[in-house]
Amino acid sequence: MSDQADNRAPYAQIAAHYAGLITSGELQAGSLLPSIKNLSQEWNVSTATAEKALRKLRNEGLVRGIHGIGTEVLDRPAPMSSGSQRQDRGRRTGSSWGSGERSDSHHASVVSAPADAAQALDIKPGSDVIRRRRVYRDRHGIVAHSTSWIPALYGKLIPQLARSERLTGGTSLELIAQATGRAITHRIDTASARLLTPEDAELLELDPAKPPTQPVVVMTAKFVDSEGNVVEYGVDLGGPGRTWRTESEVTQ
C-alpha cells in the first residue's frame, strides 16, 4: 500500500471504499448500504456529501435506491481498466489491480513480432520481441487478458523481462527507465471493440470453436521514452460482458 495521501474529495473516498467492498464480494448482491445519516456520522461528513457518495455508486451501476428501504447492492461485473487507469491507480495506491482483482497465468518468452506489434514498436515484422502475458480476474471471471510487447534489446539489459514470473524491483517500464537512464515521458492509448477470433477466445479461456457473438473491448497503449523510442506496446483484451468506463470533472 502506498503511503501517499488520498487527495480525492470525501464523497469520492466514501464511494471508492464501498465500490471496493462490492467488487471484491465482501458486500454481496442484495446487501444494503448504510443510510445517508449513518454514513455522514461514520465518515464525519455532511449528509449532502454522504448522499453524493451514494449517487456516485448509483451512477456507476453498483447499487440502486429502493424507496422506503435503502440502497441495495447490485451484482454486476466491474468495468475493465485501461492501462493509464491502472498506472494511475498504482501511483495512488501502490497496486495496479482493481478492487477484488488478482492476476495469474504470467508467461514470458522471446517470439517473432507479429505485424501489429512490429508496427507499434517501429521495428521490422519478425524481429525478436519479448512477449509478456497475464490474466486479470475478479469474482465474476476474467476481466482482461493482457499482452505486453517489448523489443528484445531490453531483455539483454533486464533478463527477468523474458522470465515467466511477476517482475520484481518495479514495473517493466520502471525497469527499462532505470536500465537505460531514459525516462518514459508519454503514452498513447486507444480503445475499440471487435469480435473475438478463435485465438482471442482461447486467450480468454473460452471455446475457440464457439466464440461469443458480441464484440469485446480492446485497449492498446504505446509507451515512449525521452528520446522518442517506443519501449513497450500493450494490448488488453476485455472479457465478454466487460465494459470500459472513464470519469472526469466538468468545470463550468
Disulfide bonds with the S-S distance in Angstrom:
none
